[in-house]
């Protein structure tokens, strides 16, 4: 038997250490990938749309549940307080990669393990919350996609000023169960409002109790002239009901999930199904051996502006031609 060279022994040892540190590489190569999946809501239209995108991304990269992929899923069922314990359960299940799309889940994953590679999808600014050193070179165990919400919130507010003449006071819905997790979004809203000479008025809403109409009455009492929402400030699956009630109460409503376009005045935001599809690609790349620390965090590539001309008419508003020309879709 030929003796193994010193260099080759070092290479083999290095490979063994890499496999021990990230067992996903070895298991994935044997066709036995295990992916943890932590969510706040498992049901509802938003969860359905984004889950479909994530599974599609994995399938495009060659991973299919039941064949070469096993999911270890946990859901907080709307209760953010459950997430840390659920994240620990996933880590203890010896997953190769953990998918924790939004900040509440990513926070829970962060406290559960600093070693398991983690992929995000809708964290507003991973650098600000110290998940990464930079978007180009994360340098830690977390990577994925960001919604770049800082810029988008400002653009949505600018759009509102074009749609609602004399706009000064803007209400934003805050789910009382998500207050801790949406501080970053609120800070961004307030900064954008300051630049545009607007005042943000928080309107509390208990999504689980469905006190949406009461929230609309509070908004009216606070003399707001329009309502805006952002991911994680409230349960996205109440968006259609908020839109319908806001219009009934004479309040222009704008949000940022095109897949939930409804009776609101306008929608401007990224394609969330595509964001989750790309997150699936990130998970696959890690399973195939890439290091999260070296995988640049991507920003959204596709955005949609949808304007509901029928709602504008009911609200007594005239949509400027400049807005109509920018719109990807106009609902009559």
C-alpha positions as MATLAB code, in Angstrom:
seq = 'XXXXXXXXXXXXXXXXXXXXXXXXXXXXXXXXXXXXXXXXXXXXXXXXXXXXXXXXXXXXXXXXXXXXXXXXXXXXXXXXXXXXXXXXXXXXXXXXXXXXXXXXXXXXXXXXXXXXXXXXXXXXXXXXXXXXXXXXXXXXXXXXXXXXXXXXXXXXXXXXXXXXXXXXXXXXXXXXXXXXXXXXXXXXXXXXXXXXXXXXXXXXXXXXXXXXXXXXXXXXXXXXXXXXXXXXXXXXXXXXXXXXXXXXXXXXXXXXXXXXXXXXXXXXXXXXXXXXXXXXXXXXXXXXXXXXXXXXXXXXXXXXXXXXXXXXXXXXXXXXXXXXXXXXXXXX';
ca = [
       0.000    0.000    0.000;
       1.391    3.408   -0.959;
       1.955    5.759    1.993;
      -0.370    8.726    2.174;
       1.479   11.999    1.729;
       1.509   14.584    4.524;
      -0.402   17.046    2.315;
      -3.108   14.492    1.516;
      -3.454   13.559    5.207;
      -4.015   17.223    6.006;
      -6.607   17.565    3.275;
      -8.461   14.488    4.500;
      -8.364   15.749    8.071;
      -9.648   19.127    6.964;
     -12.519   17.492    5.115;
     -13.409   15.444    8.179;
     -13.430   18.545   10.377;
     -15.609   20.411    7.866;
     -18.096   17.532    7.857;
     -18.159   17.509   11.657;
     -18.768   21.245   11.790;
     -21.431   21.199    9.059;
     -22.861   17.676    8.904;
     -25.224   18.843    6.165;
     -22.438   18.566    3.609;
     -21.812   14.885    4.317;
     -25.480   13.967    4.677;
     -26.545   15.919    1.612;
     -23.896   14.150   -0.429;
     -25.443   10.866    0.742;
     -28.882   12.142   -0.277;
     -30.191   12.524    3.289;
     -30.657   16.267    3.759;
     -32.557   17.508    6.845;
     -33.884   21.061    6.744;
     -35.398   22.799    9.759;
     -38.274   25.173    8.997;
     -39.458   27.605   11.680;
     -42.555   29.710   11.032;
     -44.821   32.020   13.009;
     -47.937   31.157   11.002;
     -48.383   27.879    9.156;
     -51.824   28.656    7.729;
     -53.255   31.500    5.685;
     -52.749   32.929    2.208;
     -49.375   34.544    2.899;
     -48.013   31.313    4.405;
     -49.374   29.358    1.443;
     -47.789   31.661   -1.144;
     -44.380   31.872    0.530;
     -44.207   28.167    1.383;
     -44.932   27.329   -2.236;
     -42.030   29.542   -3.316;
     -39.604   27.983   -0.816;
     -40.447   24.402   -1.799;
     -40.193   25.346   -5.467;
     -36.711   26.794   -4.958;
     -35.502   23.605   -3.307;
     -37.055   21.497   -6.064;
     -35.342   23.595   -8.745;
     -32.040   22.880   -6.990;
     -32.673   19.131   -6.912;
     -34.200   18.617   -3.438;
     -37.624   17.025   -3.062;
     -39.330   16.142    0.215;
     -39.726   12.405    0.638;
     -36.911   11.606   -1.771;
     -33.671   13.282   -0.727;
     -35.048   15.848    1.721;
     -36.749   15.731    5.118;
     -38.301   18.824    6.702;
     -38.308   19.348   10.463;
     -41.140   21.875   10.741;
     -42.270   23.873   13.747;
     -44.817   26.714   13.901;
     -45.535   29.197   16.664;
     -49.183   29.255   15.540;
     -49.209   33.013   15.908;
     -47.560   33.052   19.356;
     -44.118   34.626   19.143;
     -43.311   33.449   22.681;
     -43.135   29.826   21.502;
     -40.445   30.395   18.892;
     -37.282   30.038   20.995;
     -38.322   26.668   22.386;
     -39.342   25.499   18.917;
     -36.002   26.635   17.459;
     -34.188   24.587   20.122;
     -36.297   21.561   19.178;
     -35.254   21.940   15.554;
     -31.570   22.294   16.438;
     -31.757   19.229   18.712;
     -33.200   17.284   15.764;
     -29.748   17.621   14.116;
     -30.818   19.528   11.021;
     -28.287   20.489    8.376;
     -29.754   23.913    7.655;
     -32.359   25.990    9.489;
     -34.788   28.175    7.521;
     -35.969   31.063    9.712;
     -37.456   33.560    7.242;
     -38.503   36.628    9.272;
     -36.934   38.407   12.222;
     -38.925   36.712   15.047;
     -37.894   33.297   13.730;
     -34.338   34.411   12.964;
     -33.973   35.790   16.506;
     -35.139   32.472   17.930;
     -32.729   30.574   15.685;
     -29.887   32.895   16.733;
     -30.423   32.070   20.405;
     -30.852   28.353   19.698;
     -27.545   27.949   17.837;
     -24.675   29.991   16.412;
     -23.402   26.950   14.513;
     -26.292   25.575   12.449;
     -26.284   27.333    9.040;
     -29.373   29.565    8.931;
     -31.180   31.059    5.938;
     -33.420   34.143    6.146;
     -35.887   35.578    3.640;
     -37.617   38.747    4.864;
     -35.379   40.268    7.538;
     -35.401   43.997    6.800;
     -31.712   44.761    7.403;
     -29.513   41.825    8.526;
     -26.555   44.153    9.105;
     -28.409   46.513   11.455;
     -29.584   43.594   13.608;
     -26.034   42.143   13.533;
     -26.842   38.895   11.739;
     -24.132   39.811    9.217;
     -21.070   42.041    8.953;
     -22.225   43.192    5.507;
     -24.562   42.040    2.752;
     -21.632   41.231    0.469;
     -19.688   39.273    3.109;
     -21.984   38.115    5.937;
     -19.103   36.530    7.865;
     -21.364   34.494   10.169;
     -23.631   31.445    9.985;
     -26.605   33.423    8.589;
     -27.287   34.291    4.954;
     -30.202   34.459    2.517;
     -32.427   37.229    1.182;
     -33.463   40.599    2.610;
     -36.574   42.580    1.686;
     -34.628   45.878    1.667;
     -37.616   47.356    3.449;
     -35.828   50.568    4.428;
     -36.043   51.880    0.883;
     -39.437   50.346    0.159;
     -41.147   51.935    3.157;
     -39.986   55.348    1.966;
     -41.238   54.653   -1.564;
     -44.651   53.532   -0.297;
     -44.995   56.689    1.771;
     -43.963   58.815   -1.185;
     -46.617   57.015   -3.237;
     -49.222   57.824   -0.588;
     -48.364   61.529   -0.769;
     -48.988   61.377   -4.524;
     -52.307   59.587   -4.109;
     -53.691   61.515   -1.126;
     -53.501   65.322   -1.504;
     -52.607   67.188    1.686;
     -51.520   64.043    3.492;
     -50.076   64.734    6.950;
     -51.134   61.952    9.345;
     -50.620   58.278    8.454;
     -51.819   55.438   10.650;
     -49.966   52.127   10.842;
     -51.420   48.957   12.309;
     -49.443   47.312   15.110;
     -50.314   43.792   16.208;
     -49.929   43.835   19.996;
     -48.407   40.345   19.880;
     -45.583   41.468   17.580;
     -44.508   44.769   19.142;
     -41.008   43.601   20.094;
     -40.247   42.206   16.647;
     -41.454   45.152   14.592;
     -39.390   47.899   16.237;
     -37.047   48.027   13.253;
     -39.956   48.536   10.833;
     -41.384   51.270   13.062;
     -38.043   53.078   13.207;
     -37.833   52.970    9.402;
     -41.389   54.253    9.057;
     -40.725   57.175   11.377;
     -37.515   58.131    9.568;
     -39.250   57.995    6.177;
     -42.174   60.012    7.547;
     -39.847   62.688    8.907;
     -38.254   63.124    5.481;
     -41.687   63.595    3.890;
     -43.115   65.843    6.607;
     -45.584   63.172    7.766;
     -46.607   61.986   11.224;
     -46.949   58.260   11.912;
     -49.812   57.329   14.255;
     -49.610   53.756   15.657;
     -52.986   51.994   15.726;
     -53.024   48.860   17.886;
     -54.846   45.802   16.607;
     -55.200   42.316   18.057;
     -55.134   40.210   14.913;
     -56.050   37.009   16.721;
     -59.091   38.677   18.284;
     -60.031   40.144   14.887;
     -60.811   43.571   16.379;
     -60.112   45.146   12.989;
     -63.238   47.303   12.869;
     -62.438   48.655   16.333;
     -58.961   49.519   15.014;
     -60.517   51.432   12.095;
     -62.648   53.414   14.546;
     -59.518   54.220   16.561;
     -57.829   55.344   13.355;
     -60.714   57.673   12.555;
     -60.678   59.062   16.080;
     -56.947   59.741   15.708;
     -57.741   61.742   12.545;
     -55.392   59.777   10.293;
     -55.812   60.344    6.558;
     -54.452   56.988    5.341;
     -53.170   53.645    6.632;
     -49.930   51.834    5.784;
     -48.613   48.455    6.891;
     -45.331   46.568    6.586;
     -44.334   42.931    7.167;
     -44.210   41.930   10.844;
     -46.205   44.924   12.068;
     -49.330   42.778   11.869;
     -50.601   39.398   10.719;
     -50.551   39.619    6.932;
     -53.523   37.300    6.590;
     -55.869   40.010    7.851;
     -54.784   42.311    5.009;
     -57.894   41.778    2.876;
     -60.213   42.525    5.799;
     -58.201   45.606    6.764;
     -58.361   46.834    3.157;
     -62.134   46.371    2.916;
     -62.822   48.065    6.254;
     -60.383   50.905    5.621;
     -62.170   51.699    2.352;
     -65.555   51.541    4.083;
     -64.280   54.021    6.688;
     -62.945   56.316    3.968;
     -59.258   55.592    4.647;
     -56.809   54.976    1.762;
     -54.846   51.802    2.539;
     -51.470   50.729    1.112;
     -49.343   47.660    1.875;
     -46.463   45.749    0.339;
     -47.449   42.178   -0.533;
     -48.592   41.981   -4.189;
     -49.970   38.477   -3.659;
     -52.436   39.957   -1.162;
     -53.697   42.713   -3.480;
     -57.302   43.313   -2.534;
     -59.614   46.219   -1.866;
     -56.876   48.565   -0.719;
     -55.913   51.668   -2.679;
     -52.450   50.455   -3.711;
     -49.782   47.790   -3.221;
     -46.070   48.296   -3.753;
     -43.533   45.660   -2.837;
     -41.339   42.757   -3.879;
     -42.516   39.392   -5.165;
     -42.572   37.460   -1.882;
     -43.081   34.110   -3.570;
     -39.896   34.731   -5.577;
     -38.015   35.821   -2.437;
     -38.846   32.519   -0.747;
     -37.955   30.618   -3.923;
     -34.498   32.204   -3.839;
     -34.213   31.353   -0.138;
     -34.759   27.737   -1.167;
     -31.785   28.069   -3.509;
     -29.658   29.295   -0.588;
     -30.577   26.262    1.503;
     -29.659   23.990   -1.407;
     -26.312   25.701   -1.916;
     -25.429   25.170    1.747;
     -26.475   21.519    1.540;
     -24.099   21.180   -1.397;
     -21.193   22.530    0.625;
     -21.103   26.342    0.404;
     -20.286   28.338    3.540;
     -22.964   30.805    4.740;
     -20.286   33.272    5.827;
     -19.147   33.641    2.209;
     -22.598   33.737    0.561;
     -23.656   37.329   -0.159;
     -27.141   38.254    1.101;
     -29.358   39.201   -1.843;
     -31.820   42.062   -2.128;
     -35.153   41.856   -4.002;
     -35.026   41.848   -7.778;
     -38.697   42.137   -8.690;
     -41.172   44.772   -7.485;
     -44.812   45.367   -8.356;
     -47.015   48.445   -8.138;
     -50.735   47.701   -8.186;
     -53.280   50.539   -8.110;
     -56.987   50.020   -7.499;
     -58.696   52.712   -9.552;
     -62.123   51.532   -8.384;
     -61.205   52.070   -4.724;
     -59.711   55.466   -5.569;
     -63.035   56.463   -7.128;
     -64.989   55.310   -4.052;
     -62.648   57.353   -1.868;
     -63.068   60.422   -4.061;
     -59.431   60.382   -5.155;
     -57.974   60.950   -8.611;
     -54.968   58.769   -9.380;
     -52.279   60.966  -10.998;
     -51.281   60.008  -14.523;
     -47.674   59.673  -13.404;
     -48.700   56.919  -10.951;
     -50.838   55.135  -13.549;
     -47.899   55.073  -15.958;
     -45.660   53.461  -13.326;
     -48.233   50.829  -12.324;
     -47.689   47.187  -13.265;
     -51.396   46.523  -12.821;
     -54.492   48.711  -12.575;
     -57.609   47.249  -10.961;
     -60.766   48.956  -12.251;
];
